[in-house]
Amino acid sequence: MKKISTILKASVVAIAVFFAGGANAQIDVKANILGLAFNDYGLYGEYSISENMSAQLGLMYSVNKFGASSDLATNDLDVKWTGFKVIPSFRFYFSPDDPTEGFFVEPYIRYKSQKRSGMTASIPVDDNGNYDDNWANDNSTATKYEDRDYTTTRNKAGFGLALGKKWVHDAGFVFESYIGFGKNGNSEVKYSDQDVQDYYNSIISFDSPISIHARAGVSLGWRF
């Protein structure tokens, strides 16, 4: 909980700095409550450029844990996923009754970083303790295995388009919902242990497994 609080505070500071040039302008600060169901924490800051156009910055942190078993490991796994996302975007509102309110279209770009920890693999090794690729190249059977703990990281960028609607109460309360789809750029899984990476790459590729992504949100916030 302390780490989540720190992330939220950092998000507030980053959003405030991003929009510091328009201190007298209209700014909406929002949280995606739908993301809480997936342990995705963060804030969006939306800066009104005109009545029908705005710029937005979203900063999010996520953490998920789950247990699993693997035929490639000698024991059960207690896996932890952590990551963050940065999503800058522009919004174009159609015939708003009030500034930046109503139906909108939102082109955006997204940067996402993920880390997976708590993984263990049993890999074939030679007499020097290094990964033995003969079992794969020569169809031979390795006689020595070694358990290795490792983490993986993946950084990827993408872009997409979202559609939604925003309502603003006279008192300043903000509510919005949106959905969108986008395309991911190329990325590669990096392992903390090179021998484990060579082992997995010899049997399966984890590079760029998903080329598209989806976005959805139900946000609550306040207009300043």
Wavefront OBJ file of the C-alpha trace (Angstrom):
o trace
v 0.000 0.000 0.000
v 2.901 2.379 0.756
v 4.303 1.840 -2.755
v 0.897 2.515 -4.332
v 0.575 5.724 -2.300
v 4.004 6.810 -3.503
v 3.050 6.146 -7.123
v -0.159 8.151 -6.765
v 1.726 11.081 -5.240
v 4.311 10.940 -8.042
v 1.482 10.908 -10.586
v -0.020 14.057 -9.058
v 3.338 15.836 -9.148
v 4.098 14.748 -12.737
v 0.670 15.814 -13.984
v 0.967 19.151 -12.166
v 4.366 19.802 -13.755
v 3.095 18.754 -17.199
v 0.296 21.303 -17.058
v 2.156 23.996 -15.097
v 2.269 26.284 -18.146
v -1.513 26.649 -18.046
v -2.033 27.350 -14.359
v -5.059 29.559 -15.118
v -6.610 27.099 -17.562
v -9.200 24.396 -16.974
v -7.772 21.063 -15.790
v -9.616 17.795 -15.046
v -7.896 15.298 -12.714
v -9.367 11.775 -12.931
v -8.839 8.194 -11.782
v -9.884 5.145 -13.784
v -11.938 3.143 -11.286
v -12.325 0.288 -13.779
v -8.552 -0.196 -13.629
v -8.733 -0.874 -9.882
v -10.330 -4.250 -10.682
v -7.006 -5.179 -12.353
v -4.794 -3.586 -9.658
v -4.000 -0.735 -12.039
v -3.468 2.493 -10.081
v -2.910 5.973 -11.428
v -4.241 9.328 -12.501
v -5.063 11.258 -15.659
v -4.686 15.003 -16.053
v -6.599 16.665 -18.900
v -5.766 20.223 -19.956
v -8.336 22.146 -22.017
v -6.780 23.843 -25.046
v -10.114 25.099 -26.370
v -13.803 24.266 -25.982
v -13.524 21.193 -28.193
v -9.874 20.159 -27.841
v -7.664 19.041 -24.928
v -4.333 17.380 -24.123
v -4.122 14.554 -21.608
v -1.427 12.689 -19.693
v -2.009 9.394 -17.881
v 0.423 7.734 -15.453
v -0.338 4.265 -14.051
v 1.297 1.600 -11.879
v 0.133 -2.019 -11.670
v 0.962 -5.026 -9.504
v -0.481 -8.561 -9.741
v 0.432 -11.797 -7.995
v -0.560 -15.368 -8.751
v 0.600 -18.897 -8.127
v 1.286 -21.387 -10.908
v 2.966 -24.669 -11.688
v 5.229 -25.333 -14.647
v 6.571 -28.470 -16.304
v 9.757 -26.491 -17.007
v 10.344 -25.752 -13.320
v 11.042 -28.032 -10.387
v 8.652 -26.305 -7.989
v 5.480 -24.253 -7.826
v 5.753 -20.610 -8.834
v 4.776 -17.509 -6.899
v 4.816 -15.008 -9.728
v 4.586 -11.242 -9.372
v 3.909 -8.849 -12.254
v 4.701 -5.158 -11.801
v 4.712 -2.385 -14.368
v 3.839 1.145 -15.322
v 2.237 2.906 -18.281
v 2.536 6.422 -19.653
v -0.252 7.522 -22.037
v -0.180 11.013 -23.563
v -3.080 11.855 -25.868
v -5.193 14.529 -27.545
v -8.982 14.697 -27.413
v -11.390 16.208 -29.907
v -14.943 16.842 -28.645
v -17.958 16.942 -30.950
v -20.254 20.002 -30.474
v -19.771 20.291 -26.693
v -22.452 22.085 -24.651
v -19.709 23.016 -22.166
v -15.915 23.122 -22.702
v -14.411 19.641 -23.282
v -17.596 17.771 -22.444
v -19.620 15.212 -24.367
v -18.585 12.712 -27.039
v -14.906 12.629 -27.977
v -12.329 10.845 -30.108
v -8.866 10.364 -28.621
v -5.713 9.420 -30.573
v -3.002 8.366 -28.131
v 0.416 6.816 -27.761
v 1.318 4.386 -24.998
v 4.565 3.286 -23.365
v 4.403 0.229 -21.128
v 7.069 -1.466 -19.010
v 6.520 -4.817 -17.295
v 8.610 -6.913 -14.922
v 7.893 -10.508 -13.928
v 9.616 -11.949 -10.852
v 9.411 -15.129 -8.777
v 10.219 -17.488 -11.644
v 12.391 -20.621 -11.437
v 13.561 -22.911 -14.247
v 15.527 -26.131 -14.328
v 17.932 -25.883 -17.274
v 20.460 -28.331 -18.753
v 24.052 -27.324 -17.978
v 27.501 -28.578 -18.887
v 30.309 -29.472 -16.496
v 31.174 -25.772 -16.130
v 27.648 -24.856 -15.061
v 26.795 -23.092 -18.332
v 23.725 -23.747 -20.454
v 24.190 -26.930 -22.498
v 22.521 -26.528 -25.900
v 23.489 -29.994 -27.112
v 20.215 -31.422 -25.863
v 18.390 -29.204 -28.383
v 20.869 -29.163 -31.279
v 21.869 -32.810 -31.236
v 18.714 -34.316 -29.715
v 20.882 -35.650 -26.915
v 19.848 -35.956 -23.296
v 21.529 -33.701 -20.793
v 22.646 -35.508 -17.662
v 22.932 -32.448 -15.422
v 20.311 -29.844 -14.574
v 20.469 -26.713 -12.455
v 17.684 -24.635 -10.900
v 17.884 -20.918 -11.730
v 15.819 -18.066 -10.306
v 15.186 -15.298 -12.807
v 13.132 -12.232 -13.702
v 11.953 -10.972 -17.071
v 11.309 -7.455 -18.344
v 9.551 -6.104 -21.413
v 9.301 -2.515 -22.644
v 7.006 -1.659 -25.522
v 5.403 1.339 -27.159
v 2.246 1.604 -29.199
v -0.481 3.880 -30.458
v -4.233 3.740 -30.877
v -7.616 5.447 -30.914
v -10.293 5.659 -28.211
v -13.920 6.834 -28.243
v -15.919 7.947 -25.249
v -18.138 10.440 -23.504
v -17.542 12.788 -20.578
v -20.072 14.444 -18.272
v -19.222 17.422 -16.054
v -21.522 18.494 -13.211
v -21.971 22.179 -12.481
v -20.251 21.635 -9.126
v -17.128 20.326 -10.890
v -17.615 16.562 -10.602
v -16.370 14.660 -13.695
v -17.498 11.255 -14.956
v -16.445 9.591 -18.214
v -16.301 6.254 -19.986
v -14.290 5.193 -23.027
v -13.050 2.242 -25.049
v -10.278 1.972 -27.600
v -7.897 -0.260 -29.510
v -4.297 0.157 -30.589
v -1.223 -1.461 -32.104
v 1.892 -2.475 -30.183
v 5.380 -1.884 -31.503
v 8.038 -4.583 -31.562
v 9.440 -5.667 -28.215
v 11.546 -8.438 -26.744
v 11.543 -10.234 -23.401
v 14.823 -9.745 -21.508
v 15.887 -12.314 -18.914
v 18.049 -11.579 -15.880
v 19.889 -14.876 -16.513
v 21.352 -15.280 -20.010
v 21.458 -19.084 -19.728
v 17.734 -19.186 -18.953
v 17.072 -16.855 -21.883
v 19.042 -19.125 -24.245
v 17.156 -22.145 -22.924
v 13.708 -20.680 -23.430
v 14.577 -19.158 -26.802
v 15.576 -22.630 -27.998
v 12.111 -24.036 -27.303
v 9.712 -21.096 -27.672
v 9.793 -17.448 -28.680
v 8.310 -14.801 -26.397
v 9.101 -11.873 -28.691
v 6.138 -9.604 -29.530
v 3.431 -12.194 -28.712
v 0.585 -9.644 -28.973
v 0.451 -7.041 -31.735
v -2.737 -5.252 -30.593
v -4.078 -3.978 -27.281
v -7.365 -2.719 -25.871
v -8.157 0.213 -23.584
v -11.274 0.716 -21.496
v -12.084 3.019 -18.644
v -14.715 4.392 -16.303
v -13.215 7.478 -14.650
v -14.198 9.739 -11.810
v -12.592 13.073 -11.105
v -12.825 16.780 -10.486
v -12.538 19.899 -12.648
v -10.226 22.638 -11.376
l 1 2 3 4 5 6 7 8 9 10 11 12 13 14 15 16 17 18 19 20 21 22 23 24 25 26 27 28 29 30 31 32 33 34 35 36 37 38 39 40 41 42 43 44 45 46 47 48 49 50 51 52 53 54 55 56 57 58 59 60 61 62 63 64 65 66 67 68 69 70 71 72 73 74 75 76 77 78 79 80 81 82 83 84 85 86 87 88 89 90 91 92 93 94 95 96 97 98 99 100 101 102 103 104 105 106 107 108 109 110 111 112 113 114 115 116 117 118 119 120 121 122 123 124 125 126 127 128 129 130 131 132 133 134 135 136 137 138 139 140 141 142 143 144 145 146 147 148 149 150 151 152 153 154 155 156 157 158 159 160 161 162 163 164 165 166 167 168 169 170 171 172 173 174 175 176 177 178 179 180 181 182 183 184 185 186 187 188 189 190 191 192 193 194 195 196 197 198 199 200 201 202 203 204 205 206 207 208 209 210 211 212 213 214 215 216 217 218 219 220 221 222 223 224
